[in-house]
């Protein structure tokens, strides 16, 4: 009840009036928000996170599912300060709403990588960059003849 007493005790800094009297005297000056979505748009935070290989990010102890094309990338999360359940990922200028991970659904999600999605019709160059680098580091000619 200490707060109750505080609001009903006269204060010297309020010219002997109580905090409640001051509040009530200016109550007609309060402008209430008509559109709460407008209020939410003005009270948000942003934080950067790395998307894991399973297309999830962690925020405030919870995992959220992110579109698979954002795996292994740093993304900006936008979260509502007035509603802790509202979390979005910013992709360009677009907000993509996120939802908490459902472990069973996430376990059965496709993990196809971008490389496996691309068709195998790409022509082979015949070059093996790793072998060329190793051969050059060993002082050998990539064609098999040594050079000095």
N, C-alpha and C positions, 0 to 999 in steps of 0.2 A: 504493500500500500504506500510505499515511500514515494512513488511517482505521483500518486493521487495527491498526497500532501504537498508535493512540490508545486503542482499546478494551481493549488488553491491558497498558497502563501503569498502575500504581497512582497514584491521585490523593489528594492531601492532603485535599481537600474531601469525599472519600468514605471518610474514616478509613483511608486506605492501601489501599483495595480498588480493583479496576479497574472501569471502567464495565460491562464484560461480566459481572463477578461480581455487581454490583448488579442488573443486568437479570435475570439468571438466578435470583437469590434471590427476586425478586418475581414471577416468571413465572406462578406458580400463582394470582396475584391478578388476572390479566388476564381480562376478560370479553369474549369474542368475540361479534360480532353474528351472530345466527342467521338473521335475515331481512334480506337485503341491500337489498330494496326499501324497507324502513323506514329504512335508513341513507341511501339516496338522497333520500327525502322530507325529511330533515332538513338536507341539504347542497345547497342551491340558491341561485341568485341571481336577481334581477329587475332589468330595465332597461326603460326606455321608448323606443319607436321610433315613427316615423311610417311608416304603410303607404303605399307608392308607388302610382301609378295602375295599375301592372300587377299589383297584389295581392301585392307582395313586400316583405320587410323585410331589411335587412342586419344581420348580427350576426357579429362576429369575422371579417370578410373574406368571408363566405359569404352568399348570398341564400337566403331561405326563402320558400316559398309560404304565403300567408295567405288565409283565405276572402274572396272578392270583396266581400262586404258590409262589410268593414272598411277598404276603400280610403279613402285620404286622412284616416284617423283615427289618433290617437295610441293605441297599444296597449302593454300591459305584456307583455314576454317573460319567461318563466321558464325558466331553464336549469340543468341538473344540473352541479354542480361536480365530480362524480366521473365523468361521462360527457359529454364535449364534444359528442357527436352528438345528445343529447336536448335539444330546444328546443320549448317550447310557447308559445302565446299565451293569455293569460287573457281570457276573455270573460264578464264577470260573475264568477261563482264557478267557471266551467267551464274546465278546461285542455284546449286543442285542440292535439294534437301537430302539429308542423310538420315538413316534410321539405325538403331542399335543392331549389332550383329545377332543373328539367330544362329547359334552354333551348328545345329544340324543342317540348316540350309547352306551355310557357308562351307561346311565340310564337303558338300556335294557339288559345289560350284566348279565350273570348268576353269582349269588353270592354264589353258592354251596360251602360249607365248605369242608375241607378235610375229616372230620368225616362223613358227609353225603354221600360222594362219596364211602367210604369203605362199603362193603356189610354188611348186618345185620346178617351174619352167625357166628359172633364171639360168643363163649360160654359165658354165664353169670356165674360169680363166686359166686353169692349169697352174696357177701360182699358189704357193703355200707360204704366206707371209712369215709364219713362225719358223719354218725351215730356213728361209732366206736369212732371217735375222740371226739365227743360231750359226749358220754356216759362215756368215760374214764375221761374227764375233769370234769364231774359231780360226779365222784367217784363211778359210777355204773359199774357193770359187764355187758359187752355187751350182755350177754345171758339173762339178766333181773335180776339176783341176785346181790345185792349190795356187795361191798367188802371194807374192811378197812385196 
